[in-house]
Amino acid sequence: MNNKRVVVFRKEHFNAAHRLNNPLWTIEENKKIFGRCNNEHYHGHNYELIVQVTGEIDPETGYVIDMKILSNLIEIEILNRFDHKNLNLDTVEFKNINPTAENIAVVIYDLLRNKLNASLELKIRLYETERNFVEYPA
């Protein structure tokens, strides 16, 4: 079974509020660019997260990664940090970063990448709505 690369996926979801806003812009510029997403009272999404891990099958376990370990890692690093939070106000990750879906995906990637074996490839797919989603890395 050497060199058999397999992709495994873990799907999770979290609910979070945010406001898209650039503090360097005027109120008018922010409203023009971000529209309703610039609501000063924030708005929320039911995010769907798909974590994709690619690697070789371990000959001893038969796993690319133990899915229970991956699930626990996502719970600790992502869900506990972002679920039912206001991303702008309640998280250190978005104090100075606009919490767009693109930026959220990159932050999630960075949080998980540091916890996974370097031999494993990681990709994040984040659905902000049923029809709008992002992937990182591209």
C-alpha positions, 0 to 999 in steps of 0.5 A: 500500500505504499504511496497510496494517497487518499483524501479524507473530509470532515464536515462541521458547522458553526454559527457566528456574527460579523460585520464587514467594515474597513475602519480606514474608509468612510461610512459611505465607502463601507456601505457602498462596498459591503452593503448590508454586510456592513450593518453596524449591528452585525449579522450572522451566518450558519457556516459549514466547514469542510476540512480536507486532509490528504496523505498516505495511508498509514500501513499500521492503522489504515488511516490517513488521519484518525478522524476522531483526532481530526474531529477533536482538533476542529472542535478545540481550535475552531468550534470552541473559538468561533461558534456562537461568537461575534467574530469582530468583538469576541475573537482575537483573530479578527480584531484587525482582520476583516472577517470575510469568508476568505479571511475566515478560511485562511485563519482556520487553515492557519490554526489547523495547519500548525496542529497537523503532521507536516506530511499531510496536505490541508484544504479548507472549504467554508460555506458562508451560505448555501451558494457562497463558499471559498476554498483555501489554499486555492 
